[in-house]
Amino acid sequence: MDQQHHPRSMGVFKPTGHVVMVLPSAEDADDLVDDLVHHRLAGEEVTRYDSQQMQAQAAIDMQAASPLAHFGQELNLLKTYAQLAEQGAHFIMVRAPKDEDARRVADLAVRHNALRATHYGRLIIEELIEPGSEKRQVFESPARGLDAQTPSGREQSR
């Protein structure tokens, strides 16, 4: 699969049997691809999109979307990808036909600062990394006065 010939459903990007990962930078994307190859989770079946390529592809797919595409998640995901691409995100797509392959790919993606990892199954599209997961909350702590569990943000007010 390549950027010009990717699977669609109702005119919208839907790479069934693949995981699409969103990375914050080109360096993170490069490191993830190296790690995927090292762990034999990817080979020639890695497709990369930089932010401009994803923005262009999203615009094409949104234009081609069937009215039926509004009933599934594919169009919503495509809009999310377009927004992330506008913020400079990079995208990696790798074949992962089995659930355990998808999970292993997502575990590696988390190590490389992935913002999202989405597995496109035949009938279900599954988020493998929850958006806004605790992984990104590393700077919050009671010692810094940022305890969200108390109204004042101070541990003493409990």
Backbone as a ProteinNet text record, in pm:
[ID]
protein_1_A
[PRIMARY]
MDQQHHPRSMGVFKPTGHVVMVLPSAEDADDLVDDLVHHRLAGEEVTRYDSQQMQAQAAIDMQAASPLAHFGQELNLLKTYAQLAEQGAHFIMVRAPKDEDARRVADLAVRHNALRATHYGRLIIEELIEPGSEKRQVFESPARGLDAQTPSGREQSR
[TERTIARY]
85.3	0	89.7	44.7	117.1	19	71.3	-14.3	-119.9	-87.6	-183.3	-287	-260.4	-349.7	-381.9	-454.7	-491.3	-638.7	-674.4	-812.6	-910.6	-1026.9	-1132.9	-1262.3	-1346.3	-1481.8	-1572.2	-1666.1	-1758.2	-1681.8	-1568.4	-1489.6	-1391.6	-1387.8	-1305.4	-1199	-1082.9	-969.1	-1012.1	-990.8	-1018.6	-925	-806.8	-708.4	-732.2	-830.3	-865	-742	-722.2	-607.9	-479.6	-490.4	-373.6	-391.3	-279.1	-278.8	-224.3	-296.2	-250.3	-208	-83.2	-28.6	1.8	-23.7	-1.2	113.5	218.6	337.4	355.1	405.7	416.9	527.3	626.8	737.8	792.4	868.4	934.1	1035.1	1103.8	1202.4	1135.7	1021	947.6	902.3	857.1	813.1	929.8	1046.6	1165.3	1203.8	1206.5	1244.8	1145.1	1016.7	915.6	932.4	952.8	971.4	1092.7	1203.2	1322.2	1290.7	1217.4	1182.2	1087.2	990.9	898.9	974.9	1070.9	1151.2	1238.7	1301	1387.1	1310.4	1186.2	1104.1	1026.5	1056.7	993.8	841.7	794.7	651.4	616.8	716.9	694.4	811.8	785.4	889.9	859.9	829.2	795.5	653.1	577.7	437.6	416	516.8	503.5	473.7	367.6	333.6	341.7	412.7	431.4	364.6	309	252.5	309.7	369.2	404.4	279.9	289.5	169.8	106.7	187.2	131.1	64.5	126.1	68.2	-65.5	-75.2	-200.9	-307.9	-270.2	-367.7	-424.2	-337	-381.2	-470	-429.5	-508.1	-643	-645.8	-771.8	-866.2	-814.2	-898.4	-958.5	-878.5	-927.5	-1037.6	-1011.9	-1108.6	-1236.9	-1225.7	-1347.4	-1432.7	-1366.6	-1438.3	-1509.1	-1444.7	-1498.6	-1594.2	-1610.7	-1690	-1835.4	-1885.4	-2025.2	-2109.7	-2236	-2323.4	-2332.7	-2315.1	-2318.6	-2198.4	-2090.8	-1970.8	-1997.7	-2101.2	-2133.3	-2188.1	-2223.1	-2277.7	-2170.5	-2050	-1942.2	-1842.9	-1734.9	-1630.1	-1522.2	-1517.4	-1408.6	-1395.5	-1506.3	-1502.4	-1459.2	-1507.6	-1465.5	-1315	-1263	-1120	-1041.3	-1090	-1021.3	-1015.4	-1123	-1123.5	-1023.4	-1015.2	-918.1	-776.7	-750.4	-617.2	-583.7	-680.1	-656.7	-619.2	-688.9	-657.6	-519	-486.1	-354.1	-244.7	-272.9	-176.5	-153.4	-258.5	-243.2	-150.8	-144.1	-57.7	83.3	108.2	242	265.2	161.2	177.1	219.3	285.6	326.2	251.9	232.9	148.2	223.2	209.3	268.2	154.6	150.6	51.2	125.1	88.9	154.5	49.8	75.7	-16.2	-8.1	-123.9	-134.7	-266.9	-270.6	-397	-457.4	-373.8	-423.8	-425.4	-517.6	-528.4	-398	-330.5	-205.8	-95.9	-95.2	-0.2	-29.1	-155.5	-195.2	-154.7	-173.5	-137.4	13.2	92.5	239.2	284.3	222.8	255.6	221.9	105.3	64.1	156.3	200.2	291.5	421.7	471.9	592.2	562.4	446.6	409.5	408.3	359	355	496	591.5	731.5	789.9	729.6	780.4	687.2	615.3	533.1	411.9	359.9	242.7	125.6	58.1	-61.3	-182.3	-181	-291.1	-237.6	-309	-286.2	-424.5	-464.6	-599	-589.7	-653.7	-656.3	-786.3	-773.5	-889.4	-918.5	-1013.3	-1055.9	-1162	-1205.7	-1306.8	-1438	-1480.7	-1607.5	-1591.1	-1478.6	-1458.4	-1331.4	-1339.9	-1222.3	-1193.7	-1073.5	-1040.9	-925.2	-944.9	-837.1	-750.5	-622.8	-532	-459.3	-455.2	-401.4	-513.2	-557.3	-665.6	-615.7	-685.9	-645.2	-648.9	-544.2	-537.7	-504.9	-436.8	-405.6	-311.9	-301.1	-218.1	-71.3	-29	110.2	155	65.4	101.2	86.1	58.5	37.6	161.2	277	396.6	433.8	394.5	436.5	343.7	229.9	138.3	178.4	184.7	212.1	174.3	140.1	109.4	228.2	351.3	470	479	421.7	424	296.6	207.1	85.1	-17.5	-13.6	-104.9	-195.6	-232.2	-317.6	-461.1	-505.8	-638.8	-750.8	-719	-820.8	-868.8	-803.3	-843.2	-876.8	-972.9	-1011.9	-897.4	-809.6	-702.2	-579.9	-571.9	-452.4	-342.7	-372.5	-276.6	-320.4	-227.4	-256.5	-314.2	-273.5	-318.9	-468.6	-533.7	-676.1	-766.3	-710.5	-791.8	-860.6
-116.6	0	122.6	226.4	352.2	466.6	587.8	703	723.6	691.6	713.8	602.3	487.3	372.1	313.2	387.4	333.8	293.9	199.7	149.8	257.3	252.7	346.7	269.6	330.9	282.7	403.5	396.9	507.8	636.5	620	733.8	786.1	726	776.6	673.2	722.2	643.9	540.5	410.7	304	186.3	189.8	83.5	-38.6	-118	-236.6	-326.3	-373.7	-460	-383.6	-254	-169.6	-89.2	-42.8	51.4	183	290.8	425	493.8	540.2	605.9	751.5	837.5	980.9	1018.3	1075.6	1114	1265.3	1323.7	1468.9	1528.3	1448.2	1503.6	1402.1	1451.2	1363.6	1272.4	1324.2	1244.1	1127	1154.7	1046.2	942.5	988.7	896.6	812.4	875.1	800.9	693.9	733.5	639.1	523.8	553.4	448	349.9	399.8	310.2	221.3	278.7	197.7	88.6	122.8	26.1	-81.8	-42	-139.8	-240.7	-192.5	-281.3	-370	-311.7	-387.6	-502	-476.7	-578.4	-664.8	-649.3	-726.9	-712.6	-592.4	-564.8	-487.5	-452.3	-379.8	-406	-396.5	-410.6	-313.7	-370.2	-286.9	-233.2	-279.5	-240	-118.5	-34.1	89.3	201.8	274.8	391.9	512.8	615.5	736.8	854.7	940.7	1067.2	1177.4	1279.6	1395.3	1482.1	1591.2	1671.2	1726.2	1771.1	1825	1716.2	1599.3	1488.9	1445.2	1440	1399.7	1506.3	1632.9	1738.8	1727.9	1705.1	1692.4	1569.9	1456.3	1333.6	1347.7	1410.5	1430.1	1517.6	1620.8	1708.5	1631.3	1546.9	1465.7	1370.8	1301.3	1203.4	1269.7	1385.2	1453.3	1498.4	1537.3	1577.5	1457	1339.6	1219.1	1140.4	1182	1105.3	1092.6	972.6	943.9	995.6	1029.1	1067.6	957.9	832.9	722.4	722.9	789.4	794.7	866.3	946.8	1020	929.1	805	713.1	635.6	626.6	552.9	646.4	589.4	667	714.5	658.3	688.5	837.8	905.1	1047.1	1129.4	1092.8	1163.1	1147.6	1026.9	1005	1085	1089.4	1165.2	1313.8	1366.4	1507.4	1528.2	1432.6	1440.8	1439.1	1348.4	1342.5	1474.6	1533.8	1662	1769.8	1773.8	1873	1849.9	1724.9	1693.7	1726.3	1701.3	1734.6	1885.6	1963.1	2109.1	2153.4	2074	2105.2	2048	1984.6	1934.9	1788	1712.5	1570.3	1491.6	1378.8	1284.2	1154.2	1076.3	957.6	836.9	725.9	598.4	497	424.2	319.2	187.9	86.7	-43.1	-153.8	-257.4	-370.3	-447.6	-475.7	-552.9	-628.1	-740.9	-811.3	-874.4	-908	-972	-871.5	-892.1	-802.9	-795.4	-910.1	-908	-830.9	-835.4	-754	-605.4	-569.7	-429.8	-381	-464	-425.2	-404.8	-493.7	-481.2	-353.6	-324	-201.6	-79.3	-79.9	33.8	50.6	-60.1	-51.3	18.4	-13.2	55.7	202.8	229.2	366.8	454.7	400.4	475.9	515	425.7	454.4	569.7	596.7	701.8	822.9	842.9	963	972.4	858.9	861.6	929.5	1012.7	1079.5	988.5	906.6	813.9	690.9	580.8	458.7	397.9	385.5	338.7	212.6	106.1	-20.1	-28.2	-41.6	-52.9	-200.3	-253.4	-391	-399.1	-519	-536.8	-468.1	-486.7	-428.3	-319.3	-318.4	-226.4	-145.5	-17.2	68.6	94.1	57.6	61.4	156.5	244.8	331.7	249.9	234.6	155.8	240.1	370.3	465.1	563.8	569.3	662.1	805.4	889	1030.1	1091.2	1166.7	1230.3	1133.3	1024.5	925.3	983.1	911.9	958.4	970.9	909.8	918.6	1063.3	1151.7	1290.3	1377.9	1318.5	1394.6	1390.1	1373.6	1351.3	1469.6	1590.3	1705.5	1736.3	1672.6	1699.6	1619	1686.8	1617.3	1708.9	1651.3	1734.8	1823.1	1774.8	1852.5	1982.5	1984.2	2105	2186.8	2142	2217.6	2201.3	2089.8	2069.3	1949.2	1920.4	1806.6	1839.9	1780.8	1810.4	1756.7	1676.4	1617.1	1713	1826.6	1921.6	2056.1	2128.6	2257.1	2358.6	2356.7	2455.6	2413.9	2285.1	2235.3	2202.6	2207.4	2177.8	2051.7	1967.4	1841.7	1866.7	1974.4	2002.2	2025.6	2067.8	2101.8	1979	1860.9	1738.2	1717.4
0	0	0	-70	-67.5	-52.2	-46.8	-21.5	-129	-252.2	-360.2	-372.1	-314.6	-328.3	-191.5	-112.2	17.9	17.8	104.2	106.5	152.1	91.8	127.2	148.5	229.3	248	234	144	117	83.5	15.5	-27.7	74.3	194.5	303.9	341.7	378.8	424.6	528.2	498.5	594.1	565.6	626.2	602.7	692.3	658.4	737.1	752.8	876.5	905.5	931.5	952.7	976.8	1105.5	1158.9	1269.6	1215.5	1242.3	1205.7	1334.3	1335.3	1453.5	1421.9	1518.1	1503.1	1595.5	1537.7	1612.8	1609.5	1718.1	1723	1636	1596.9	1519.2	1420.4	1325	1226.9	1296.4	1396.9	1469.5	1541.4	1606	1671.5	1569.2	1453.8	1348.2	1297.7	1275.4	1230.8	1332.4	1459.7	1565.2	1575.9	1560.8	1567.5	1452.3	1332.1	1217.3	1240.4	1287.9	1316.5	1418.1	1521.6	1625.3	1572	1489.3	1430	1344.1	1266.2	1182	1269.6	1371.4	1462.7	1529.5	1568.9	1634.8	1534.9	1408.7	1300.6	1298.1	1331.7	1325.9	1199.1	1124	998.9	906.8	784	683.8	572.3	459	344.1	352.3	450.8	461.5	551.2	565.4	641.1	542.9	570.6	489.5	580.5	532.7	611.9	543.2	625.2	578.5	666.7	606.3	688.3	700.5	771.9	799.1	671.2	576.7	452.6	368.6	364.4	288.1	346.9	480.2	542.5	521.9	529	505.5	363.7	266.2	127.2	110.1	169.6	155.6	224.2	340.4	411.9	330.6	267.7	185.3	68.1	4.7	-107.8	-60	50.4	100.3	150.1	213.2	260.3	141.5	34.9	-86	-149.5	-142.2	-206.4	-117.7	6.9	102.3	58.5	66.4	39.5	155.3	131.4	243.1	350	310.6	407	500.2	461.1	545.3	677	682.6	804.8	915.1	882.2	981.1	1056.6	1003.5	1068.8	1134	1183.9	1248.8	1152.8	1033.4	941.6	913.3	888.1	855.9	977.4	1095.6	1216.8	1240.2	1220.4	1236.2	1133.8	1012.7	908.3	944.7	998.5	1041.8	1155.8	1246	1355.4	1300.2	1205.8	1144.5	1076.3	1009	940.5	1042.1	1155.2	1258.6	1318	1344.7	1398.3	1296.4	1170	1064.4	1057.4	1077	1079.3	1192.3	1298.6	1412.2	1394.1	1278	1247	1274.3	1305.2	1335.8	1212	1237.6	1133.3	1156.9	1050.7	1056.1	1001.9	1073.3	1033.1	1024.8	915.6	899.5	875.7	954.5	943.1	947.4	870	866.1	997.3	1055.6	1179.6	1174.2	1103.1	1081.5	1206.4	1304.4	1426.6	1541.2	1634.7	1750	1828.6	1846.7	1923.6	1850.8	1716.7	1639.6	1660.3	1654.7	1673	1811.6	1912.8	2049.5	2062.8	2003.7	2008.9	1937.5	1823.9	1750.4	1834.7	1897.2	1980.3	2101.2	2160.4	2274.4	2234.3	2116	2067.5	2038.5	1983.4	1950.5	2075.4	2186.3	2311.9	2353.9	2335.6	2371.6	2290.6	2176.6	2087.7	2084.1	2193.8	2213.4	2121.8	2078.2	1990.5	2059.5	1983	2032	2021	1916.7	1890.9	1819.6	1837.2	1759.9	1740.4	1615.6	1583.7	1499.1	1545.8	1471.4	1392.9	1263.1	1175.3	1152.3	1227.1	1207.6	1099.2	1069.7	965.6	1002.9	1127	1170.8	1276.7	1345.3	1456.6	1434.8	1467.3	1470.6	1617.6	1660.5	1802.8	1830.6	1928.2	1974.8	2069.9	2036.7	2118.9	2223.4	2200.1	2297.7	2323.6	2445.2	2477.5	2465.6	2389.7	2382.8	2522.2	2554.8	2685.6	2798	2767.4	2870.7	2975.1	3086.2	3196.4	3159.3	3051.4	3009.5	2993.8	2952.8	2928.9	3053.6	3168.7	3291	3381.4	3327.2	3407.9	3496.3	3464.8	3543.1	3659.5	3668.6	3778.2	3900	4014.3	4139	4254	4369.1	4485.1	4524.1	4502.2	4537.7	4458	4339.7	4257.3	4275.7	4364.4	4388	4278.1	4207.3	4095.3	4117.1	4238.7	4267.5	4226.8	4118	4064.5	4153.2	4254.6	4340.4	4449.9	4465.8	4569.1	4505.5	4561.1	4503.9	4498.8	4599.5	4604.1	4524.8	4488.6	4424	4523.4	4650.4	4757.2	4832.9	4860.9	4929.4	5068.3	5136.5	5272	5280.4	5174.9	5182.3	5176.1	5176.2	5174.6	5303.5
[MASK]
++++++++++++++++++++++++++++++++++++++++++++++++++++++++++++++++++++++++++++++++++++++++++++++++++++++++++++++++++++++++++++++++++++++++++++++++++++++++++++++

